[in-house]
Amino acid sequence: MVVGLVSGLGGVLFVASPGIVRGVSLTGAARTAPVAVVGVATAVLAARSLVNGLGDDAPDDGEGRTATAGAFPSPERRPRYDPPGTEFARRVDAIGWTDRRDAEPANRRELRDDLRDVATSALSRADGASPSEVETRLDDGSWTDDPVASAFFAGDLVPSLSPSGYVRALVRGEPPFARRARRAVAALSKRSGADDVTPTPSADLRTAFEDEPAVRTSRYLPSREESRERESATDRVRGVTAAALAVGGLGIVTLRPGLLLLALFGITVSGYARAVSAPSRAVTVERAVSDSGPAVGDEVEVTLSVRNVGDATLADLRFVDGVPPGLAVVDGSPAFATALRPGKRASVTYTVEAVRGDHAFDPALVVTRDALGVRKRETLVDAETTVSCRPPAKPRSGRATARTTTRAGRSRSDAPGPGVEFHSVREYRPGDPPSRIDWRRKAKTGEFSTVAFHEHRRQRVLVVVDARTEAYVAWGDEADGGGGSDGGGDGEPVVQRGVAAADALVSRFRAAGVPVGLAALSPRSCRLPPGRGGDHHRRIRETLASHPAFGWEAPDGEVDASAAVHEIHRRVRADTRVIFVSPLSDDASVVAARRFDAHGHPVSVLSPDPTARTRSRGYESGYASLTRERRLRRLRAAGIPASDWNPSEPLREVMRDGRSRATTSG
């Protein structure tokens, strides 16, 4: 802008007073150099205008990052959940050609060390061999008949390649070390009984790598925007401006007046866009749902109406409804575009499928453009609507308990106190009840002593749901919706299976008369102490359905597992039994379970398996299964009961299978 004003004023000055340059005569490079510099500078400005424009409208993803420029909200899609093993796949994918320059690349060494630990655990279990025997087999490559897989542990971190081998690796598109890692995972999975794991990435993993995340309307405007409205030039103006600058620069360099005249059109459009204002947002939004309290699986029809309450026609009106993350659109579309005269109304109708929880709609995004489409106004308009979906309460008999729980009733405490089972004898203290004085000993020795018994207390249970970001992995195939019904591949996080399991456990304990509470291992703190009664049970179910800790979007931030467990421990009785519901997707979940145990709580783990419904078993799924099985064995070796649950099967099947192994405290 400054350069244009200066050059324009200079041109006007030279035209008005030609005598200023009458005595100036430039030849050769002195004549052409300024022209070339101006032309190149104009081309650079064109490129800069285009590049800067690409990032201006980039929406925020809620974590301080921006999505792809121009990404319009796509609320009809649920949030994208990574398939199990995605983090490992990213590490394999990060193996590049440039790190071959290092003798011992750190990323390759760490990857092999981690996979070696997994291999040692898996092969020890599969072959019944000692860890030292497994280490020997890994070093000499005798653990598998796949030479590529065996070379991952037996070969060099930076394999030596012949010219032909280097060409073959280039054709495959990945370094040999990464290929060996994938083949090693597939071979280990086969040795562990999973014959369906392939060394290639699954379709879900490729989608996770390539697809952009869904953008919510509430996060469409950059977080730096203080208001809920933004006015800006459209991409059309940016393109025309960049083209005009490029053509003008070319005209200056080539000294072709025709190109300069053509550039004048683009400059005119750009100037118009700066001078004109975007249409007013004089619209109102109303939203209606066919059922605000549907049952799980019901289809709910949503109608969004937009009315022009201004005096001018809206030549280009576009709006997108803010569908909640948990509701998948199964019919129709929440987006619409039209022209709207004053006083007229436009509506769009679509259908969503109800799932557990309270689903508050985001604001609707309304975009108005002028008649030429060079200026736009984007506005978030509220129309508060909530769909509350509650699964029916089905209390069952307390007799069916899993090996991850205790039987209903009372438990024996290690603390001395009143009771019937002998604990110890201590010195008499004034105030001790006569019934607990050891009168026989008094008759023999003449000394008073008091008998203490094991104190029996009513059993209390706390159900803790692992709802950290690491637990928000996809359950099942994205191709079949991962448990959803939309068929659009948007999936369901395994955390929701854990929430359903917690609901079932709470109902069973309530039916058995056992005081039960609820907590979440999450940045979104949630704790309800154990209690009894219908009101307390309803409060727990309401919390499971509506608290952000159990929502459909992964939380922001990290959780220190040890600190979180300590905080939960401080708020419950020391003898409270803990049932930890976790997919065991990382080592921190094992740390959490063991910390509960270290604090003295009887603890057991119910683990929904996120890989159980996977049909396309890529190497990342195989790695997730291997590491998860290893974590289950670590818990059991530490004396912590851990149940492996396929979420596609009813929870009662796990409870029935584990009933004979239920543990008691007295």
DOMIBA-191517 format. One line per 5 residues: their letters; for each residue x, y, z of C-alpha. Coordinates in steps of 0.25 Angstrom, whole numbers, plus 5000, padded with zeros to 4 digits. Layout:
% residues N
a	X:Y:Z ~ ...
//
This chain:
% residues 666
mvvgl	5000:5000:5000 ~ 5011:5010:5004 ~ 5019:5006:4991 ~ 5007:5008:4983 ~ 5004:5022:4989
vsglg	5018:5027:4987 ~ 5019:5022:4973 ~ 5006:5028:4969 ~ 5009:5042:4976 ~ 5022:5042:4969
gvlfv	5016:5039:4955 ~ 5006:5050:4957 ~ 5017:5060:4961 ~ 5025:5056:4949 ~ 5013:5058:4940
aspgi	5010:5072:4946 ~ 5024:5077:4946 ~ 5032:5070:4934 ~ 5043:5080:4936 ~ 5048:5072:4948
vrgvs	5053:5061:4940 ~ 5056:5069:4927 ~ 5071:5069:4929 ~ 5072:5054:4933 ~ 5076:5044:4923
ltgaa	5078:5030:4927 ~ 5085:5019:4918 ~ 5089:5005:4919 ~ 5087:4998:4932 ~ 5084:5011:4939
rtapv	5071:5011:4931 ~ 5067:4997:4932 ~ 5071:4993:4946 ~ 5060:5002:4953 ~ 5050:4996:4944
avvgv	5054:4982:4947 ~ 5055:4984:4962 ~ 5041:4990:4962 ~ 5036:4978:4953 ~ 5042:4968:4962
atavl	5037:4975:4975 ~ 5023:4975:4969 ~ 5024:4960:4967 ~ 5029:4958:4981 ~ 5017:4966:4986
aarsl	5008:4957:4978 ~ 5013:4944:4984 ~ 5013:4950:4998 ~ 4999:4955:4996 ~ 4995:4941:4992
vnglg	5002:4933:5003 ~ 4998:4943:5014 ~ 4983:4941:5010 ~ 4984:4926:5011 ~ 4986:4927:5026
ddapd	4977:4938:5029 ~ 4964:4930:5030 ~ 4970:4917:5036 ~ 4961:4912:5048 ~ 4966:4909:5061
dgegr	4966:4894:5065 ~ 4964:4897:5080 ~ 4978:4895:5084 ~ 4985:4907:5078 ~ 4988:4901:5065
tatag	4981:4905:5052 ~ 4975:4895:5042 ~ 4976:4896:5027 ~ 4973:4910:5021 ~ 4959:4911:5016
afpsp	4955:4899:5023 ~ 4940:4901:5025 ~ 4933:4895:5038 ~ 4929:4881:5036 ~ 4920:4878:5048
errpr	4913:4866:5041 ~ 4926:4858:5044 ~ 4930:4853:5058 ~ 4944:4857:5063 ~ 4954:4848:5056
ydppg	4960:4838:5066 ~ 4973:4832:5063 ~ 4973:4816:5062 ~ 4981:4809:5073 ~ 4996:4809:5070
tefar	4996:4822:5062 ~ 5007:4828:5071 ~ 5016:4816:5068 ~ 5013:4817:5053 ~ 5017:4832:5054
rvdai	5030:4828:5059 ~ 5032:4818:5048 ~ 5028:4828:5038 ~ 5037:4839:5043 ~ 5049:4830:5040
gwtdr	5056:4837:5028 ~ 5067:4836:5019 ~ 5075:4848:5025 ~ 5077:4841:5038 ~ 5086:4831:5031
rdaep	5097:4841:5032 ~ 5098:4838:5047 ~ 5105:4826:5052 ~ 5095:4823:5063 ~ 5082:4831:5060
anrre	5075:4833:5073 ~ 5061:4832:5067 ~ 5064:4818:5061 ~ 5071:4813:5074 ~ 5059:4817:5083
lrddl	5050:4810:5073 ~ 5057:4797:5073 ~ 5059:4797:5088 ~ 5044:4799:5090 ~ 5041:4788:5081
rdvat	5051:4779:5086 ~ 5045:4780:5100 ~ 5031:4777:5094 ~ 5037:4765:5086 ~ 5044:4760:5099
salsr	5031:4760:5106 ~ 5023:4754:5094 ~ 5033:4743:5091 ~ 5035:4739:5106 ~ 5020:4737:5107
adgas	5018:4730:5093 ~ 5030:4720:5095 ~ 5031:4719:5110 ~ 5046:4723:5109 ~ 5054:4732:5118
pseve	5057:4746:5115 ~ 5072:4743:5113 ~ 5068:4732:5103 ~ 5059:4741:5095 ~ 5070:4752:5095
trldd	5079:4741:5088 ~ 5069:4738:5078 ~ 5066:4753:5075 ~ 5081:4755:5073 ~ 5083:4743:5063
gswtd	5070:4745:5056 ~ 5065:4731:5059 ~ 5052:4735:5065 ~ 5045:4736:5051 ~ 5046:4731:5037
dpvas	5044:4745:5031 ~ 5058:4750:5028 ~ 5053:4764:5027 ~ 5047:4764:5041 ~ 5059:4757:5047
affag	5068:4768:5042 ~ 5062:4778:5050 ~ 5068:4773:5063 ~ 5080:4766:5057 ~ 5084:4776:5047
dlvps	5090:4790:5047 ~ 5082:4803:5051 ~ 5087:4809:5038 ~ 5087:4797:5028 ~ 5098:4796:5017
lspsg	5091:4797:5004 ~ 5097:4793:4990 ~ 5094:4802:4978 ~ 5082:4793:4974 ~ 5077:4792:4988
yvral	5077:4807:4990 ~ 5069:4808:4977 ~ 5059:4797:4982 ~ 5057:4805:4995 ~ 5055:4818:4987
vrgep	5044:4811:4979 ~ 5037:4806:4991 ~ 5038:4820:4997 ~ 5043:4817:5011 ~ 5056:4814:5017
pfarr	5059:4799:5020 ~ 5059:4801:5035 ~ 5045:4805:5035 ~ 5041:4794:5026 ~ 5048:4784:5035
arrav	5041:4790:5047 ~ 5027:4788:5041 ~ 5031:4773:5037 ~ 5036:4771:5051 ~ 5023:4775:5057
aalsk	5015:4766:5048 ~ 5024:4754:5051 ~ 5023:4757:5066 ~ 5008:4757:5065 ~ 5007:4744:5057
rsgad	5016:4738:5068 ~ 5006:4743:5078 ~ 4994:4736:5071 ~ 4989:4748:5062 ~ 4991:4743:5048
dvtpt	4982:4754:5042 ~ 4992:4765:5045 ~ 4999:4770:5032 ~ 5012:4778:5031 ~ 5005:4789:5023
psadl	4997:4801:5029 ~ 4982:4800:5030 ~ 4973:4808:5023 ~ 4969:4815:5036 ~ 4983:4819:5039
rtafe	4985:4825:5025 ~ 4972:4833:5027 ~ 4978:4838:5041 ~ 4991:4842:5034 ~ 4984:4849:5022
depav	4970:4854:5026 ~ 4969:4868:5032 ~ 4961:4868:5046 ~ 4947:4872:5046 ~ 4945:4887:5049
rtsry	4934:4891:5059 ~ 4927:4904:5057 ~ 4930:4909:5071 ~ 4945:4908:5067 ~ 4944:4913:5053
lpsre	4948:4927:5056 ~ 4963:4929:5061 ~ 4964:4929:5076 ~ 4970:4943:5076 ~ 4956:4948:5071
esrer	4950:4955:5083 ~ 4936:4956:5077 ~ 4928:4946:5070 ~ 4928:4953:5057 ~ 4939:4955:5046
esatd	4939:4963:5033 ~ 4949:4961:5023 ~ 4952:4960:5008 ~ 4949:4947:5001 ~ 4959:4938:4994
rvrgv	4953:4943:4981 ~ 4959:4957:4984 ~ 4973:4951:4989 ~ 4974:4943:4976 ~ 4970:4955:4967
taaal	4980:4964:4975 ~ 4991:4954:4974 ~ 4989:4952:4959 ~ 4988:4967:4956 ~ 5001:4969:4963
avggl	5008:4958:4956 ~ 5003:4963:4942 ~ 5007:4977:4946 ~ 5021:4973:4949 ~ 5022:4965:4937
givtl	5017:4977:4929 ~ 5028:4986:4935 ~ 5039:4976:4933 ~ 5035:4974:4918 ~ 5031:4988:4916
rpgll	5017:4984:4910 ~ 5006:4994:4913 ~ 4995:4984:4910 ~ 4999:4976:4922 ~ 4999:4988:4931
llalf	4985:4992:4926 ~ 4980:4978:4929 ~ 4986:4979:4943 ~ 4978:4992:4945 ~ 4965:4983:4945
gitvs	4970:4975:4957 ~ 4975:4987:4964 ~ 4961:4993:4963 ~ 4954:4980:4969 ~ 4964:4981:4980
gyara	4961:4995:4983 ~ 4946:4993:4982 ~ 4948:4981:4993 ~ 4955:4991:5002 ~ 4944:5002:5000
vsaps	4931:4994:5001 ~ 4926:4988:5014 ~ 4921:4974:5016 ~ 4906:4972:5017 ~ 4899:4974:5030
ravtv	4897:4961:5039 ~ 4883:4965:5041 ~ 4878:4951:5042 ~ 4872:4942:5053 ~ 4874:4927:5055
eravs	4864:4917:5061 ~ 4866:4903:5063 ~ 4856:4892:5066 ~ 4858:4877:5069 ~ 4847:4866:5067
dsgpa	4851:4860:5081 ~ 4860:4866:5092 ~ 4860:4854:5100 ~ 4862:4842:5090 ~ 4866:4828:5094
vgdev	4880:4822:5089 ~ 4879:4819:5074 ~ 4867:4828:5071 ~ 4868:4837:5059 ~ 4865:4852:5063
evtls	4861:4862:5052 ~ 4867:4876:5053 ~ 4862:4888:5046 ~ 4870:4901:5046 ~ 4863:4914:5041
vrnvg	4870:4927:5037 ~ 4861:4939:5035 ~ 4866:4953:5029 ~ 4861:4964:5038 ~ 4869:4975:5031
datla	4864:4984:5020 ~ 4873:4979:5009 ~ 4874:4966:5001 ~ 4885:4957:5005 ~ 4890:4953:4991
dlrfv	4899:4942:4996 ~ 4895:4935:5010 ~ 4902:4923:5015 ~ 4900:4916:5028 ~ 4905:4904:5035
dgvpp	4899:4898:5048 ~ 4907:4894:5060 ~ 4905:4879:5061 ~ 4910:4874:5074 ~ 4922:4865:5073
glavv	4915:4853:5078 ~ 4904:4853:5068 ~ 4906:4848:5054 ~ 4898:4853:5043 ~ 4891:4841:5036
dgspa	4882:4848:5026 ~ 4882:4862:5020 ~ 4893:4873:5022 ~ 4894:4884:5033 ~ 4900:4894:5022
fatal	4892:4902:5013 ~ 4893:4914:5003 ~ 4883:4923:4997 ~ 4879:4938:4995 ~ 4869:4944:5004
rpgkr	4860:4956:5003 ~ 4856:4965:5015 ~ 4846:4958:5024 ~ 4848:4944:5017 ~ 4852:4931:5024
asvty	4861:4919:5019 ~ 4862:4906:5026 ~ 4870:4893:5025 ~ 4866:4880:5031 ~ 4875:4868:5034
tveav	4875:4856:5043 ~ 4885:4851:5054 ~ 4886:4838:5062 ~ 4885:4839:5077 ~ 4896:4834:5086
rgdha	4898:4835:5101 ~ 4900:4848:5107 ~ 4896:4863:5107 ~ 4899:4869:5094 ~ 4898:4884:5093
fdpal	4898:4890:5079 ~ 4909:4900:5076 ~ 4906:4913:5070 ~ 4901:4914:5055 ~ 4911:4920:5046
vvtrd	4905:4930:5037 ~ 4913:4936:5025 ~ 4908:4948:5017 ~ 4915:4953:5004 ~ 4913:4965:4995
algvr	4907:4964:4981 ~ 4921:4963:4975 ~ 4926:4953:4985 ~ 4938:4961:4989 ~ 4934:4964:5004
kretl	4929:4955:5014 ~ 4924:4955:5029 ~ 4925:4943:5037 ~ 4916:4942:5050 ~ 4914:4932:5060
vdaet	4899:4932:5065 ~ 4894:4925:5077 ~ 4881:4917:5077 ~ 4882:4909:5090 ~ 4878:4895:5088
tvscr	4882:4882:5096 ~ 4878:4868:5092 ~ 4879:4859:5105 ~ 4880:4844:5103 ~ 4880:4834:5114
ppakp	4881:4819:5113 ~ 4870:4812:5122 ~ 4874:4808:5135 ~ 4874:4793:5137 ~ 4878:4789:5151
rsgra	4882:4775:5152 ~ 4884:4765:5164 ~ 4897:4768:5172 ~ 4900:4753:5171 ~ 4907:4754:5157
tartt	4920:4761:5160 ~ 4933:4761:5152 ~ 4947:4757:5156 ~ 4949:4772:5155 ~ 4939:4774:5167
tragr	4936:4769:5180 ~ 4923:4762:5185 ~ 4913:4771:5192 ~ 4913:4771:5207 ~ 4923:4775:5218
srsda	4938:4774:5217 ~ 4948:4772:5228 ~ 4957:4783:5231 ~ 4972:4782:5236 ~ 4969:4792:5247
pgpgv	4966:4787:5261 ~ 4952:4790:5267 ~ 4939:4784:5270 ~ 4935:4771:5263 ~ 4935:4756:5265
efhsv	4948:4752:5259 ~ 4960:4752:5268 ~ 4971:4762:5264 ~ 4980:4765:5275 ~ 4982:4768:5290
reyrp	4987:4781:5296 ~ 4988:4788:5309 ~ 4975:4793:5316 ~ 4972:4807:5314 ~ 4962:4815:5323
gdpps	4949:4815:5316 ~ 4950:4802:5309 ~ 4936:4795:5309 ~ 4936:4783:5320 ~ 4931:4773:5309
ridwr	4945:4775:5302 ~ 4953:4772:5315 ~ 4961:4759:5315 ~ 4955:4754:5329 ~ 4962:4741:5328
rkakt	4976:4747:5327 ~ 4972:4757:5339 ~ 4969:4744:5347 ~ 4982:4738:5344 ~ 4992:4750:5344
gefst	4984:4761:5351 ~ 4986:4770:5340 ~ 4976:4777:5331 ~ 4976:4775:5316 ~ 4967:4778:5305
vafhe	4964:4769:5293 ~ 4963:4775:5279 ~ 4955:4769:5268 ~ 4955:4771:5253 ~ 4946:4783:5250
hrrqr	4936:4780:5239 ~ 4931:4791:5230 ~ 4921:4792:5219 ~ 4929:4790:5206 ~ 4930:4803:5198
vlvvv	4934:4804:5183 ~ 4939:4815:5174 ~ 4938:4813:5159 ~ 4950:4821:5152 ~ 4949:4824:5137
darte	4962:4826:5129 ~ 4958:4839:5121 ~ 4971:4844:5118 ~ 4975:4849:5104 ~ 4983:4836:5102
ayvaw	4970:4828:5104 ~ 4962:4834:5093 ~ 4966:4824:5082 ~ 4956:4819:5072 ~ 4949:4806:5075
gdead	4947:4797:5063 ~ 4948:4800:5048 ~ 4946:4815:5043 ~ 4940:4808:5031 ~ 4928:4803:5039
ggggs	4927:4815:5047 ~ 4934:4809:5059 ~ 4921:4806:5066 ~ 4914:4818:5061 ~ 4903:4816:5051
dgggd	4906:4827:5041 ~ 4915:4819:5032 ~ 4923:4831:5029 ~ 4935:4826:5036 ~ 4935:4836:5048
gepvv	4936:4825:5059 ~ 4934:4825:5074 ~ 4945:4827:5084 ~ 4947:4815:5093 ~ 4945:4824:5105
qrgva	4930:4824:5102 ~ 4931:4808:5104 ~ 4937:4811:5117 ~ 4926:4820:5121 ~ 4916:4810:5117
aadal	4923:4800:5126 ~ 4924:4809:5138 ~ 4909:4812:5137 ~ 4906:4797:5137 ~ 4915:4794:5149
vsrfr	4909:4806:5157 ~ 4895:4800:5154 ~ 4899:4786:5159 ~ 4906:4791:5172 ~ 4893:4800:5174
aagvp	4884:4788:5173 ~ 4893:4780:5183 ~ 4892:4791:5193 ~ 4907:4795:5192 ~ 4912:4809:5193
vglaa	4918:4813:5180 ~ 4925:4826:5175 ~ 4930:4831:5162 ~ 4943:4838:5158 ~ 4950:4842:5145
lsprs	4965:4841:5142 ~ 4965:4854:5133 ~ 4969:4868:5132 ~ 4954:4871:5134 ~ 4953:4868:5149
crlpp	4941:4859:5153 ~ 4939:4852:5166 ~ 4927:4847:5174 ~ 4929:4840:5187 ~ 4923:4826:5189
grggd	4908:4827:5194 ~ 4895:4820:5193 ~ 4881:4822:5190 ~ 4873:4826:5177 ~ 4877:4841:5177
hhrri	4892:4837:5178 ~ 4890:4827:5167 ~ 4883:4837:5158 ~ 4894:4847:5161 ~ 4905:4838:5156
retla	4897:4834:5143 ~ 4895:4849:5141 ~ 4910:4852:5143 ~ 4913:4841:5133 ~ 4904:4846:5123
shpaf	4907:4861:5124 ~ 4920:4864:5130 ~ 4931:4869:5121 ~ 4941:4858:5126 ~ 4933:4848:5119
gweap	4930:4855:5106 ~ 4932:4852:5092 ~ 4944:4861:5090 ~ 4958:4858:5096 ~ 4962:4868:5107
dgevd	4973:4878:5105 ~ 4985:4876:5114 ~ 4992:4865:5121 ~ 4990:4858:5134 ~ 5001:4853:5144
asaav	4995:4840:5147 ~ 5002:4839:5160 ~ 4997:4852:5165 ~ 4983:4850:5160 ~ 4982:4837:5167
heihr	4988:4843:5180 ~ 4977:4854:5179 ~ 4966:4843:5177 ~ 4972:4835:5189 ~ 4971:4847:5198
rvrad	4956:4848:5196 ~ 4952:4834:5199 ~ 4953:4824:5211 ~ 4966:4816:5211 ~ 4959:4803:5209
trvif	4950:4807:5197 ~ 4951:4797:5186 ~ 4955:4803:5173 ~ 4950:4798:5159 ~ 4959:4805:5149
vspls	4953:4805:5135 ~ 4964:4807:5125 ~ 4967:4803:5110 ~ 4982:4802:5115 ~ 4986:4810:5103
ddasv	4999:4815:5110 ~ 5008:4812:5121 ~ 5003:4823:5130 ~ 4990:4815:5131 ~ 4998:4804:5138
vaarr	5005:4814:5147 ~ 4991:4819:5151 ~ 4986:4805:5155 ~ 4998:4802:5162 ~ 4998:4815:5170
fdahg	4984:4812:5175 ~ 4989:4799:5180 ~ 5001:4805:5186 ~ 4992:4814:5194 ~ 4985:4802:5200
hpvsv	4973:4801:5192 ~ 4968:4788:5187 ~ 4969:4791:5172 ~ 4964:4783:5160 ~ 4964:4787:5145
lspdp	4954:4786:5134 ~ 4960:4788:5121 ~ 4951:4790:5108 ~ 4960:4786:5096 ~ 4960:4796:5085
tartr	4966:4786:5075 ~ 4955:4776:5077 ~ 4946:4781:5065 ~ 4957:4784:5056 ~ 4955:4777:5042
srgye	4967:4783:5035 ~ 4979:4779:5044 ~ 4990:4787:5040 ~ 5004:4787:5047 ~ 5000:4798:5056
sgyas	4988:4790:5061 ~ 4997:4778:5064 ~ 5007:4787:5072 ~ 4995:4793:5080 ~ 4991:4778:5083
ltrer	5005:4774:5087 ~ 5007:4786:5096 ~ 4993:4785:5102 ~ 4995:4770:5105 ~ 5008:4773:5112
rlrrl	5002:4783:5121 ~ 4991:4773:5125 ~ 5002:4763:5129 ~ 5009:4774:5137 ~ 4997:4777:5145
raagi	4994:4762:5147 ~ 5008:4759:5151 ~ 5007:4771:5162 ~ 4995:4764:5168 ~ 4984:4773:5162
pasdw	4973:4766:5155 ~ 4971:4771:5141 ~ 4959:4767:5131 ~ 4961:4768:5116 ~ 4947:4772:5111
npsep	4943:4772:5096 ~ 4933:4784:5096 ~ 4925:4778:5085 ~ 4921:4767:5095 ~ 4911:4770:5107
lrevm	4918:4773:5119 ~ 4910:4763:5127 ~ 4918:4752:5119 ~ 4931:4757:5125 ~ 4924:4757:5139
rdgrs	4919:4743:5137 ~ 4932:4738:5133 ~ 4939:4744:5144 ~ 4929:4741:5155 ~ 4936:4729:5160
ratts	4949:4737:5162 ~ 4943:4748:5169 ~ 4951:4753:5181 ~ 4946:4755:5195 ~ 4952:4763:5206
g	4947:4755:5218
//
